[in-house]
Amino acid sequence: MAVGTVAKEEHGVLKLVHPGGFVEVHKNPITAAVVMEKNPRHCITWPDVFRYPWIVVRPEAVLKPGRVFFIVPFRTIHRL
């Protein structure tokens, strides 16, 4: 399975993993800007952010079902 791809049986959902492990599930596409508005001082990243901390999603990007993204505090990105 590719990084950021959801298991086959969950192909129709977008998962946003919050700090602490809470998973927010969406069935429709959503922009990163909308997610960031709800989570001030956080950015949206791909799951391999802890290996490649420069991989952050631009606010205008559309997050589509079938993917997993992390919501990470800015301070964590700066520390990495």
Secondary structure as GFF3:
##gff-version 3
##sequence-region A 1 80
A	DSSP	three_ten_helix	8	10	.	.	.	ID=ss1
A	DSSP	beta_strand	14	17	.	.	.	ID=ss2
A	DSSP	beta_strand	23	26	.	.	.	ID=ss3
A	DSSP	beta_strand	30	31	.	.	.	ID=ss4
A	DSSP	alpha_helix	32	38	.	.	.	ID=ss5
A	DSSP	beta_strand	42	45	.	.	.	ID=ss6
A	DSSP	three_ten_helix	47	50	.	.	.	ID=ss7
A	DSSP	beta_strand	62	63	.	.	.	ID=ss8
A	DSSP	beta_strand	68	73	.	.	.	ID=ss9
A	DSSP	alpha_helix	74	79	.	.	.	ID=ss10
###
